C-alpha cells in the first residue's frame, strides 16, 4: 500500500510545557495547524504512524549511539521527562511489533539500522503524539536518527533512510503515515536558548517544499552549527521525510517563531500522488 501521508512538525518541549507563557494568538494558530495535521492524517486512512525523531540521550548515549534505530515493540511508555515540566501526563502508546519487523526487514535491504524492543519516548515523540494521536488510537513506530552525538549521521544517509522507509511503507498492506519531527534552528540548553534564526528556517523550508535534494544536502554541520545551533542538526529528520516523499511538492501550513518555545514552530506536509 503506498505511503498515504508525509509531513513534519516541531517537537520543542516548551510547546506543551510553557504553553501559558506564549502569545495566545500565535500559539493558538500553531495548535490549530497541529490539529489540522491530525485531521489530515486521519483522512488519509493511516493505520500506523512512523515518527522520525532525534531522541535526546534518553535511550541512546555515547556508549551505544546508532546512526539509525527503529522501535520493534507492541507498546511504548513516555514521557521520560517529568510530566509537570513537559505538560504531558504519563502514557502508554501502542506499537505494532509485527509491522515494525516487516518494515525493518525491508529497510535493512539498503540501510543498516539498529532496532529496539524497549523505548522510552522523550519530548521528541511525546509532544507530536500529544497533538496527532491524543487518544493513542494509532500504532506508533519510532525511528531515531542520530542528531546528537558526533560523528552525526551524514545528511545523504538520512536521505537514504527516507528512501528506504518509503520503499518499506509501500511494501506492506497497512496504510502508513510518516512524520518527521525536530527543530528547525534552536540552541537548546545553552545561554542562547530562545534564539531563533527565522531567515535560515524559512530558507530551509523553501528548499524542503521544493523537495530539492541537492539543496537539502548542501548543508555542512559547521555551517549549521553557526547559523542554526546544535538543534539545527535535527534537519536530518525533515530530510528523511523529503526523500520518502519522492519528489512531491510541499506546503508550509505554519512556520512562526515562538521565542518561549525556543523555535520556529513548523507544520508542513507533502502532496503525495
Secondary structure, 3 states (H helix, E strand, C coil): CCCCEEEEEECCCHHHHCHHHCCHHHHHHHHHHHHHHHHHHHHCCCCEEEEEECCCCCCCECCECCCEEEECCCEEEECCCCHHHHCCCCEEEECCHHHHHHHHHHHCCCCCCEEECCCEECHHHHHHHHHHCCCCCCEEEEEEECCCCCCCCCHHHHHHHHHHHHHHHHHCCCCEEEEEEECCCCCCCCCCCCCCCHHHHHHHHHHHHHCCHHHHCCCCHHHHHHHHCHHHHHHHHHHHHHHHHCCCCEEEEEEEEEHHHCEEEEEEEECCC
